[in-house]
Amino acid sequence: MRDDRPSPSPAPETGTPLKAKAPVIAWVLWSVGILAYVVAILHRTSFGVAGLDAADRFGASGGILASFTVLQLLVYAGLQIPVGLLLDRLGPRVMVAGGALLMAAGQALLAFSTDMAGAVAARIMVGAGDAMTFISVLSVVTRWFPARQVPVVTQLTGLLGQLGQVLSAVPLVALLHGPGWTPAFASAAALGVLVGVLAMAFLRNGPPGTIRTGAGSLREVGGDLRACWRHPGTRLGLWTHFVTQFSANTFALMWGFPYLVSGHGLSAGAASTLITVFVLATMVAGPLVGRLVARHPLRRSWLVLGIVAVMITAWTAVLAVPPPAPHWLLFVLVLCVALGGPGSMIGFDFARTFNPPSRQGTATGIVNCGGFVAALVSILLIGLVLDAMSPGGGFTPEAFRAAWTVQALLWAIGLAGVFRTRRLARRRMAEDGIEIPPLRVFGRRQKVSGGA
């Protein structure tokens, strides 16, 4: 079954897609974008590694500190569509630079704040600037790289961005435990200013001859948003992002470490090792998934469904075993859940190929909402189940075992969305006169119902 046939001659906004390889300038500009994304991840994760220091500085409980993660994700997800609309009109240069400077301002505010109000305002600013960065860097990729290279470079973008976690976990923590809070976050702010200046100085919105989208009236903006949303390919990208990313995000951002320690009795060192394996597995899987998408662009939805099936199987196996599960099984679980991050990137490829270049920022913003909204719901539901089953405090292994089953609801919703929008996308392709060849199963051609 085929999901989409890439345009043989993309519009001028995409740069030089018919060349076999990207020009050197494309890699230079992408490197600037990667630096901006790495620093954005540093800003995003900086408050998490400073949890104990933050509790002392602001006199906050663990629950209040955990709410900062939820608040930041809410801001990030809530701004994706407005940021996408702005990206289509202003281009990645202004958006990347603006996001970097906004995050720098937030970190500077946090560096000198001593009350909760200042800390909340600072994290809102960081979340808003973070929301402007990733999809803008992806826009650099789609505008400057040949279409056949975009899936792999997109995966590399997500992979290399995780270096920001290393920056927050090593040098930032060293500054926190050395010079202290204010020098640490002031240094992060200074790095953000540097990235903003570099983005304004070196980034370009598109190759020479690129057709730029005008600012447009509110009616035109609304029309673009409606057209983007109505295309089933955009919604297929959103549901792809939804169903693949939420489990990995929930595990990495909030509940993975506590689950391994309290749910299975691992030491902090062993749990940290598995989290490191999670990150490494994501980095290894990213380019592999990108190459599969590049080589088989008309089989993307099957790759999505396969990744989800692997994650569901792994979670089912672990949750079916009374805790503590064997260490080897937890190792397999971490490897399988790590596929969710690279799998979610396929959603952006749907947005790219099903929308004209003038609407790709908007489409990417819509897609990027999916996984983060699902992760927010998952984090909150797991927390509610844990609280309900541990009224005296201290989460038990059985409480964690029950809590993680809430993922089944989100997978059911996400898979229903993928199947429905995939069917609609294929119907749209048929209306456009795009032939959909049959699927080969074990070397035999199978007739596909409805020609899709």
C-alpha positions as CSV (number, residue, x, y, z in Angstrom):
1,M,0.0,0.0,0.0
2,R,1.3,3.4,-0.9
3,D,0.8,6.6,1.1
4,D,2.1,9.3,-1.2
5,R,4.0,10.0,-4.4
6,P,6.5,12.8,-4.0
7,S,6.1,15.7,-6.4
8,P,8.5,15.2,-9.3
9,S,9.2,18.9,-9.6
10,P,8.7,20.8,-6.4
11,A,8.0,24.5,-6.4
12,P,10.8,27.0,-6.3
13,E,10.5,27.5,-2.6
14,T,12.1,24.2,-1.9
15,G,15.4,25.3,-3.4
16,T,17.2,22.8,-5.6
17,P,15.4,19.5,-5.0
18,L,16.2,17.9,-8.3
19,K,20.0,17.8,-7.6
20,A,21.3,14.5,-6.4
21,K,23.2,16.2,-3.5
22,A,22.7,19.3,-1.5
23,P,25.1,22.3,-2.1
24,V,27.8,23.1,0.5
25,I,25.8,26.2,1.5
26,A,22.9,24.0,2.6
27,W,25.1,22.1,5.0
28,V,26.6,25.3,6.4
29,L,23.1,26.8,7.0
30,W,21.9,23.5,8.5
31,S,24.9,23.5,10.9
32,V,23.8,26.9,12.2
33,G,20.3,25.6,12.6
34,I,21.6,22.5,14.4
35,L,23.5,24.7,16.8
36,A,20.4,26.7,17.5
37,Y,18.4,23.5,18.1
38,V,21.1,22.0,20.4
39,V,21.0,25.2,22.5
40,A,17.2,25.1,22.5
41,I,17.3,21.5,24.0
42,L,19.8,22.8,26.5
43,H,17.4,25.5,27.6
44,R,14.5,23.0,27.6
45,T,16.2,20.5,29.9
46,S,18.1,22.9,32.1
47,F,15.4,23.3,34.7
48,G,15.1,19.5,35.1
49,V,18.8,19.0,35.9
50,A,18.6,21.8,38.4
51,G,15.6,20.4,40.3
52,L,17.2,20.1,43.7
53,D,18.8,23.5,43.4
54,A,15.5,25.0,42.3
55,A,13.7,23.5,45.3
56,D,16.2,25.2,47.6
57,R,16.2,28.5,45.7
58,F,12.4,28.9,45.4
59,G,11.2,26.8,48.4
60,A,9.1,24.7,46.1
61,S,7.9,21.1,46.6
62,G,8.5,18.3,44.1
63,G,5.0,18.5,42.8
64,I,5.3,22.2,42.0
65,L,8.6,21.7,40.3
66,A,7.1,18.9,38.2
67,S,4.4,21.3,37.1
68,F,7.1,23.4,35.4
69,T,7.6,20.6,32.9
70,V,3.8,20.4,32.1
71,L,3.6,24.2,31.8
72,Q,6.6,24.3,29.4
73,L,5.1,21.6,27.3
74,L,1.7,23.3,27.3
75,V,3.3,26.5,26.0
76,Y,5.3,24.6,23.4
77,A,2.4,22.7,22.1
78,G,0.0,25.6,22.2
79,L,2.2,27.8,20.1
80,Q,3.0,25.3,17.3
81,I,0.2,26.4,14.9
82,P,0.8,30.2,15.4
83,V,4.5,29.6,15.0
84,G,3.9,27.6,11.8
85,L,1.8,30.4,10.3
86,L,4.5,32.9,11.2
87,L,7.2,30.7,9.7
88,D,5.5,30.6,6.4
89,R,5.5,34.4,6.3
90,L,8.7,35.4,8.0
91,G,11.0,32.5,7.1
92,P,13.3,30.5,9.3
93,R,16.0,33.2,9.7
94,V,13.8,35.5,11.8
95,M,12.1,32.6,13.7
96,V,15.3,30.8,14.7
97,A,17.0,34.1,15.8
98,G,13.8,35.3,17.6
99,G,13.4,31.9,19.4
100,A,17.0,31.9,20.5
101,L,16.8,35.5,21.9
102,L,13.5,34.8,23.6
103,M,14.9,31.7,25.4
104,A,18.0,33.7,26.3
105,A,15.8,36.3,27.9
106,G,14.0,33.6,29.8
107,Q,17.2,32.1,31.1
108,A,18.5,35.5,32.1
109,L,15.3,36.2,34.1
110,L,15.6,32.8,35.8
111,A,19.3,33.5,36.6
112,F,18.3,36.4,38.8
113,S,14.8,35.4,40.0
114,T,14.3,34.4,43.6
115,D,10.5,34.0,43.6
116,M,8.1,31.6,41.9
117,A,6.5,34.2,39.8
118,G,9.8,35.0,38.1
119,A,10.6,31.4,37.6
120,V,7.2,30.7,36.0
121,A,7.6,33.7,33.6
122,A,11.1,32.5,32.7
123,R,9.9,29.0,31.8
124,I,7.0,30.4,29.7
125,M,9.6,32.4,27.8
126,V,11.8,29.4,27.3
127,G,8.8,27.3,26.2
128,A,7.8,29.9,23.7
129,G,11.2,30.3,22.2
130,D,11.7,26.5,22.1
131,A,8.4,26.3,20.1
132,M,9.9,28.6,17.4
133,T,13.1,26.6,16.9
134,F,12.6,23.0,15.8
135,I,10.1,23.5,13.0
136,S,12.1,26.5,11.8
137,V,15.2,24.3,11.5
138,L,13.2,21.7,9.6
139,S,12.1,24.5,7.3
140,V,15.8,25.2,6.5
141,V,16.1,21.5,5.7
142,T,13.1,21.4,3.3
143,R,14.1,24.7,1.6
144,W,17.8,23.9,1.0
145,F,18.1,20.1,0.6
146,P,17.0,17.8,-2.3
147,A,13.8,16.0,-1.6
148,R,15.5,12.6,-1.5
149,Q,17.8,13.8,1.3
150,V,15.2,15.5,3.4
151,P,14.1,12.4,5.4
152,V,17.7,11.5,6.5
153,V,18.7,15.1,7.3
154,T,15.4,15.5,9.3
155,Q,16.4,12.4,11.4
156,L,19.9,13.8,11.8
157,T,18.4,17.0,13.0
158,G,16.5,15.3,15.8
159,L,19.4,13.1,16.6
160,L,22.1,15.9,17.0
161,G,19.7,18.1,18.9
162,Q,19.9,15.7,21.8
163,L,23.4,16.9,22.4
164,G,21.7,19.7,24.2
165,Q,20.8,17.2,26.9
166,V,24.5,16.5,27.3
167,L,25.2,20.2,27.7
168,S,22.6,20.5,30.4
169,A,23.7,17.4,32.2
170,V,27.4,18.0,32.2
171,P,28.7,21.6,31.9
172,L,25.5,23.3,33.2
173,V,25.5,21.0,36.3
174,A,29.2,21.7,36.8
175,L,28.4,25.4,36.8
176,L,25.5,24.9,39.2
177,H,27.6,23.0,41.7
178,G,30.6,25.3,41.2
179,P,30.0,29.0,40.7
180,G,26.3,28.6,41.5
181,W,22.8,29.3,40.1
182,T,23.1,32.8,38.7
183,P,26.4,32.2,36.8
184,A,25.0,28.9,35.4
185,F,21.8,30.3,34.0
186,A,23.5,33.6,32.9
187,S,26.0,31.5,30.9
188,A,23.1,29.6,29.3
189,A,21.5,33.0,28.4
190,A,24.8,34.3,26.9
191,L,25.0,31.2,24.8
192,G,21.4,31.8,23.6
193,V,22.3,35.4,22.6
194,L,25.3,34.1,20.6
195,V,23.1,31.7,18.7
196,G,20.6,34.4,18.0
197,V,23.3,36.7,16.5
198,L,24.7,33.8,14.4
199,A,21.3,32.9,13.1
200,M,20.6,36.5,12.0
201,A,24.0,36.8,10.5
202,F,24.2,33.6,8.6
203,L,20.8,32.0,8.0
204,R,19.0,32.6,4.7
205,N,15.3,31.9,4.1
206,G,15.9,30.1,0.8
207,P,18.1,29.8,-2.3
208,P,18.2,32.6,-4.8
209,G,14.9,32.9,-6.7
210,T,12.9,31.6,-3.8
211,I,9.3,32.8,-4.0
212,R,8.4,34.3,-0.6
213,T,4.9,34.3,0.9
214,G,3.6,37.7,1.7
215,A,2.3,38.7,5.2
216,G,-1.3,38.2,4.0
217,S,-4.5,39.3,5.6
218,L,-6.2,37.5,8.6
219,R,-8.6,36.0,6.1
220,E,-5.7,34.6,4.0
221,V,-4.0,33.3,7.1
222,G,-7.2,31.6,8.2
223,G,-7.6,30.2,4.7
224,D,-4.1,28.7,4.8
225,L,-4.8,27.1,8.1
226,R,-8.1,25.6,7.0
227,A,-6.6,24.3,3.8
228,C,-3.7,22.8,5.7
229,W,-6.0,21.1,8.2
230,R,-8.5,19.8,5.7
231,H,-5.9,17.9,3.7
232,P,-5.9,14.4,5.1
233,G,-2.2,14.1,4.6
234,T,-1.6,16.8,7.2
235,R,-3.8,15.0,9.7
236,L,-2.1,11.7,8.9
237,G,1.2,13.4,9.9
238,L,-0.4,14.7,13.2
239,W,-1.7,11.2,14.1
240,T,1.6,9.7,13.2
241,H,3.4,12.1,15.6
242,F,0.7,11.5,18.2
243,V,0.8,7.7,18.2
244,T,4.6,7.3,18.0
245,Q,6.0,10.0,20.2
246,F,4.0,10.1,23.4
247,S,5.3,6.9,25.0
248,A,8.9,7.9,24.4
249,N,8.3,11.5,25.7
250,T,6.5,10.3,28.8
251,F,9.3,7.9,29.6
252,A,12.1,10.3,28.9
253,L,10.7,13.6,30.3
254,M,8.8,12.4,33.4
255,W,8.1,8.9,34.5
256,G,10.8,6.6,33.0
257,F,13.4,7.1,35.8
258,P,11.0,6.8,38.7
259,Y,9.4,3.7,37.1
260,L,12.7,1.9,36.8
261,V,13.7,2.7,40.3
262,S,10.4,2.5,42.2
263,G,8.6,0.1,39.9
264,H,11.4,-2.4,39.4
265,G,13.8,-1.8,42.2
266,L,16.8,-0.7,40.1
267,S,19.5,1.4,41.6
268,A,19.9,5.0,40.5
269,G,23.0,4.0,38.6
270,A,21.3,1.1,36.8
271,A,18.3,3.3,35.9
272,S,20.7,6.0,34.6
273,T,22.4,3.4,32.4
274,L,19.1,2.4,30.9
275,I,18.2,6.0,30.2
276,T,21.6,6.4,28.5
277,V,20.8,3.3,26.4
278,F,17.5,4.9,25.5
279,V,19.3,8.0,24.2
280,L,21.9,6.0,22.3
281,A,19.2,3.8,20.8
282,T,17.3,6.9,19.6
283,M,20.5,8.2,18.0
284,V,21.2,4.9,16.2
285,A,17.6,4.4,15.0
286,G,17.1,7.9,13.7
287,P,19.3,7.6,10.6
288,L,18.1,4.1,9.9
289,V,14.5,5.2,9.9
290,G,15.4,8.2,7.8
291,R,17.0,6.0,5.1
292,L,14.0,3.7,5.1
293,V,11.7,6.7,4.5
294,A,14.0,8.0,1.8
295,R,14.2,4.6,0.0
296,H,10.6,3.7,0.4
297,P,8.6,7.0,0.7
298,L,5.4,5.2,-0.4
299,R,5.5,2.8,2.5
300,R,5.8,5.3,5.3
301,S,2.5,4.4,7.1
302,W,3.5,0.8,7.3
303,L,6.8,1.8,9.0
304,V,4.8,3.9,11.4
305,L,2.4,1.0,12.2
306,G,5.4,-1.4,12.6
307,I,7.1,0.9,15.1
308,V,3.9,1.3,17.1
309,A,3.4,-2.5,17.1
310,V,7.0,-3.0,18.4
311,M,6.4,-0.5,21.3
312,I,3.0,-2.1,22.2
313,T,4.5,-5.6,22.2
314,A,7.4,-4.5,24.4
315,W,5.1,-2.7,26.9
316,T,2.7,-5.6,27.0
317,A,5.5,-8.1,27.7
318,V,6.8,-6.0,30.6
319,L,3.5,-5.1,32.2
320,A,2.4,-8.8,31.9
321,V,5.2,-9.8,34.2
322,P,4.8,-9.2,38.0
323,P,7.4,-6.6,39.0
324,P,10.3,-6.6,39.2
325,A,10.8,-7.6,35.5
326,P,14.1,-9.2,34.4
327,H,16.8,-6.7,33.6
328,W,17.1,-8.0,30.0
329,L,13.4,-7.4,29.5
330,L,13.7,-3.8,30.7
331,F,16.7,-3.4,28.3
332,V,14.5,-4.6,25.4
333,L,11.7,-2.3,26.5
334,V,14.1,0.7,26.5
335,L,15.3,-0.2,23.0
336,C,11.7,-0.5,21.6
337,V,10.4,2.7,23.2
338,A,13.3,4.6,21.8
339,L,12.0,4.0,18.3
340,G,9.1,6.4,19.1
341,G,11.3,9.5,18.6
342,P,12.6,8.6,15.1
343,G,9.1,7.3,14.2
344,S,7.5,10.6,15.0
345,M,9.7,12.3,12.5
346,I,7.8,10.5,9.7
347,G,4.9,12.7,10.6
348,F,6.9,15.7,9.4
349,D,7.6,13.9,6.1
350,F,3.8,13.6,5.5
351,A,3.4,17.3,6.2
352,R,6.2,18.1,3.7
353,T,5.0,15.9,0.8
354,F,1.2,16.5,1.1
355,N,1.4,20.3,1.3
356,P,2.8,23.0,-1.0
357,P,5.9,24.8,0.2
358,S,4.0,27.9,1.0
359,R,2.1,26.0,3.7
360,Q,4.7,23.6,5.1
361,G,5.5,25.7,8.2
362,T,1.8,25.6,9.1
363,A,1.6,21.9,8.4
364,T,4.7,21.1,10.4
365,G,3.3,23.1,13.3
366,I,0.1,21.1,13.2
367,V,1.9,17.8,13.1
368,N,4.2,18.8,16.0
369,C,1.2,19.4,18.3
370,G,0.3,15.7,18.1
371,G,3.0,14.0,20.1
372,F,3.3,16.7,22.7
373,V,-0.4,16.9,23.4
374,A,-0.5,13.1,23.8
375,A,2.5,13.2,26.1
376,L,0.9,15.8,28.3
377,V,-2.2,13.7,28.6
378,S,-0.2,10.5,29.3
379,I,2.0,12.2,31.9
380,L,-1.1,13.6,33.7
381,L,-3.1,10.3,33.5
382,I,-0.2,8.3,34.9
383,G,0.2,10.8,37.7
384,L,-3.5,10.5,38.6
385,V,-3.4,6.7,38.6
386,L,-0.2,6.7,40.8
387,D,-1.8,9.2,43.3
388,A,-5.0,7.1,43.4
389,M,-3.2,3.9,44.1
390,S,-0.7,5.3,46.5
391,P,-2.7,7.5,48.9
392,G,-0.1,7.3,51.6
393,G,2.7,8.5,49.4
394,G,5.5,6.4,47.9
395,F,4.6,4.9,44.5
396,T,4.5,1.1,44.6
397,P,5.5,-1.3,41.8
398,E,1.8,-2.3,41.3
399,A,0.8,1.3,41.1
400,F,3.3,1.9,38.3
401,R,2.2,-1.3,36.6
402,A,-1.4,-0.1,36.5
403,A,-0.5,3.5,35.6
404,W,1.4,2.6,32.5
405,T,-1.6,0.8,31.1
406,V,-3.2,4.2,30.3
407,Q,-1.1,4.2,27.2
408,A,-3.5,1.7,25.7
409,L,-6.2,4.4,25.4
410,L,-3.9,6.8,23.7
411,W,-2.6,4.1,21.3
412,A,-6.2,3.2,20.4
413,I,-7.1,6.8,19.7
414,G,-3.9,7.4,17.7
415,L,-4.1,4.2,15.6
416,A,-7.8,5.0,14.8
417,G,-6.6,8.4,13.6
418,V,-3.8,7.0,11.5
419,F,-6.1,4.4,9.8
420,R,-8.8,6.9,9.1
421,T,-6.6,9.7,7.7
422,R,-4.5,7.2,5.7
423,R,-7.7,6.0,4.0
424,L,-8.7,9.6,3.3
425,A,-5.3,10.5,2.0
426,R,-5.4,7.6,-0.4
427,R,-8.8,8.6,-1.6
428,R,-7.4,12.1,-2.3
429,M,-4.6,10.6,-4.3
430,A,-7.0,8.6,-6.4
431,E,-9.0,11.8,-7.1
432,D,-5.8,13.4,-8.2
433,G,-5.1,10.6,-10.6
434,I,-2.2,9.1,-8.8
435,E,-1.9,5.4,-9.4
436,I,-1.4,3.2,-6.3
437,P,0.3,-0.1,-7.1
438,P,-0.5,-3.2,-5.1
439,L,1.5,-4.3,-2.1
440,R,3.9,-7.1,-2.3
441,V,3.6,-9.6,0.5
442,F,6.3,-12.3,0.7
443,G,7.1,-11.6,-3.0
444,R,3.5,-11.9,-4.2
445,R,1.4,-9.0,-5.4
446,Q,-1.7,-8.5,-3.3
447,K,-4.7,-6.5,-4.6
448,V,-5.4,-3.6,-2.4
449,S,-9.0,-2.8,-1.5
450,G,-10.2,0.4,-3.0
451,G,-7.1,0.9,-5.1
452,A,-5.2,2.2,-2.1
